[in-house]
Amino acid sequence: MEDRLAMLEARLRELEDEREIRELLAHYGYYADAPLDEEYFALFTDDCVMDVSAGRGDDPYEVVRWEGLAAMREFLSVRTAAHDNGFYGRSMHVQGNNLAIKVTGDDAVANGYSFIFHQDGPTLKLLSASINEWAFRREVGRWRIQMRKRRMPGAPDAAEVLRAAE
């Protein structure tokens, strides 16, 4: 009976972990679009990493990287053409599509697809489609994003990113 109870508790913990990670990714998009910057930053660990292909310019696969929460704050404090104040309230960050999650204790990895849509007058445009690897860490009983690796389809390491949760 004790073994069976332990197995059920482990299965329940796994389901709860996956649900919490999916909700974390949903909030990532909501907070980015709202804008709720402080809530957005609270989703990340202090040592977080954003490792994303730019998707623009001569080399759309060129990687731009921010390391640490302070660097993320600095990036969002200086609005660029792609993330200016006109972006807020007119965009939809959608991640977690085809999401595969692997939890190992207080660490987890997931991979899946994401899209950014933007309302431009009467037209809804697809701004970005990407392949993602996410690393999560449970800190003080709560899952947080430790790393996001985002690649444009066709990037040299796209297949590797898609195998993150295997």
C-alpha positions as CSV (number, residue, x, y, z in Angstrom):
1,M,0.0,0.0,0.0
2,E,2.8,2.4,0.9
3,D,4.5,1.8,-2.5
4,R,1.3,2.4,-4.3
5,L,0.7,5.6,-2.4
6,A,4.3,6.8,-3.2
7,M,3.8,6.0,-6.9
8,L,0.5,8.0,-6.9
9,E,2.2,10.9,-5.2
10,A,5.0,10.9,-7.7
11,R,2.6,10.9,-10.6
12,L,0.6,13.7,-9.1
13,R,3.7,15.8,-8.5
14,E,4.7,15.2,-12.2
15,L,1.3,16.4,-13.4
16,E,1.3,19.4,-11.1
17,D,4.9,20.3,-12.3
18,E,3.8,20.2,-15.9
19,R,0.7,22.2,-15.3
20,E,2.7,24.9,-13.4
21,I,5.2,25.1,-16.2
22,R,2.5,25.5,-18.8
23,E,0.8,28.2,-16.7
24,L,4.2,29.9,-16.4
25,L,4.6,30.1,-20.1
26,A,1.0,31.4,-20.5
27,H,1.8,34.2,-18.1
28,Y,5.0,34.9,-20.0
29,G,2.9,35.9,-23.0
30,Y,0.2,37.7,-21.0
31,Y,2.7,39.8,-19.1
32,A,4.8,40.6,-22.2
33,D,1.6,41.9,-24.0
34,A,-0.1,43.7,-21.1
35,P,2.6,45.3,-20.3
36,L,3.3,44.0,-16.8
37,D,7.1,44.3,-16.7
38,E,7.6,43.6,-13.0
39,E,5.3,40.5,-13.2
40,Y,7.2,39.4,-16.3
41,F,10.6,39.8,-14.6
42,A,9.3,37.8,-11.6
43,L,9.0,34.8,-13.9
44,F,12.8,34.5,-14.2
45,T,15.7,33.4,-12.1
46,D,18.3,36.0,-11.2
47,D,20.8,34.2,-13.4
48,C,18.4,33.8,-16.3
49,V,19.6,33.7,-20.0
50,M,17.8,34.8,-23.1
51,D,19.5,33.3,-26.2
52,V,17.5,34.3,-29.3
53,S,18.0,34.5,-33.0
54,A,17.3,38.0,-34.1
55,G,15.1,37.1,-37.1
56,R,16.1,40.2,-38.9
57,G,18.9,41.8,-40.9
58,D,21.4,40.1,-43.1
59,D,21.6,37.0,-40.9
60,P,18.2,36.1,-39.4
61,Y,20.0,33.3,-37.5
62,E,22.4,35.6,-35.7
63,V,22.1,35.0,-31.9
64,V,21.5,37.9,-29.5
65,R,22.1,37.0,-25.8
66,W,21.2,38.5,-22.5
67,E,22.6,37.0,-19.3
68,G,21.1,37.8,-15.9
69,L,17.9,39.6,-14.8
70,A,19.7,43.0,-14.9
71,A,20.5,42.6,-18.6
72,M,16.9,41.6,-19.3
73,R,15.7,44.7,-17.4
74,E,18.1,46.9,-19.4
75,F,16.9,45.4,-22.7
76,L,13.2,46.2,-21.9
77,S,14.0,49.6,-20.5
78,V,15.3,50.7,-24.0
79,R,12.4,50.1,-26.3
80,T,13.6,49.1,-29.8
81,A,11.6,49.3,-33.0
82,A,10.4,45.7,-32.4
83,H,9.5,46.3,-28.8
84,D,8.4,49.9,-28.5
85,N,5.4,51.1,-26.6
86,G,3.2,50.7,-29.6
87,F,3.8,47.0,-29.4
88,Y,1.9,46.8,-26.1
89,G,-1.8,46.0,-26.3
90,R,-1.5,45.1,-30.0
91,S,0.6,41.9,-29.8
92,M,0.0,38.3,-28.8
93,H,2.9,36.2,-27.6
94,V,1.8,32.6,-27.9
95,Q,4.2,29.9,-26.6
96,G,3.8,26.4,-25.4
97,N,2.6,25.0,-28.7
98,N,3.5,21.3,-29.2
99,L,5.1,21.6,-25.8
100,A,7.2,18.6,-24.5
101,I,8.3,18.8,-20.9
102,K,10.8,16.8,-18.9
103,V,11.0,17.3,-15.2
104,T,14.0,16.1,-13.2
105,G,13.6,17.0,-9.5
106,D,13.8,20.8,-9.2
107,D,14.9,21.3,-12.8
108,A,12.9,21.0,-16.0
109,V,13.4,21.4,-19.7
110,A,10.8,22.0,-22.4
111,N,10.7,22.5,-26.1
112,G,8.0,23.7,-28.4
113,Y,6.9,26.4,-30.8
114,S,6.0,30.0,-30.3
115,F,4.5,32.8,-32.4
116,I,4.1,36.5,-32.1
117,F,1.1,38.2,-33.7
118,H,0.7,41.9,-34.1
119,Q,-2.3,44.0,-34.9
120,D,-1.4,46.5,-37.5
121,G,-4.5,48.5,-38.2
122,P,-7.2,46.1,-39.5
123,T,-4.6,43.4,-40.2
124,L,-3.3,40.8,-37.8
125,K,0.2,39.9,-38.9
126,L,2.5,37.1,-37.9
127,L,5.7,38.8,-36.7
128,S,7.6,35.7,-35.6
129,A,7.5,31.9,-35.6
130,S,10.2,30.2,-33.6
131,I,11.5,26.9,-32.1
132,N,12.2,27.1,-28.4
133,E,14.1,25.4,-25.6
134,W,13.2,26.4,-22.1
135,A,15.1,25.6,-18.9
136,F,13.2,26.0,-15.6
137,R,14.3,25.8,-12.0
138,R,12.1,25.4,-9.0
139,E,13.0,28.1,-6.4
140,V,11.3,28.3,-3.1
141,G,8.5,26.0,-4.3
142,R,7.9,28.0,-7.5
143,W,9.0,27.3,-11.1
144,R,10.9,30.1,-12.8
145,I,12.5,30.4,-16.2
146,Q,16.3,30.0,-16.1
147,M,16.9,30.0,-19.9
148,R,15.1,30.5,-23.1
149,K,16.8,29.5,-26.4
150,R,14.7,30.7,-29.3
151,R,15.6,29.9,-32.9
152,M,14.0,30.8,-36.2
153,P,12.9,27.8,-38.3
154,G,15.9,26.8,-40.5
155,A,18.5,27.8,-37.9
156,P,21.6,25.5,-37.9
157,D,20.8,24.2,-34.4
158,A,17.0,24.0,-34.8
159,A,16.9,20.2,-34.6
160,E,19.0,20.3,-31.4
161,V,16.6,22.8,-29.8
162,L,13.6,20.6,-30.7
163,R,15.2,17.6,-28.9
164,A,15.8,19.4,-25.6
165,A,13.1,17.5,-23.7
166,E,13.9,14.0,-25.0
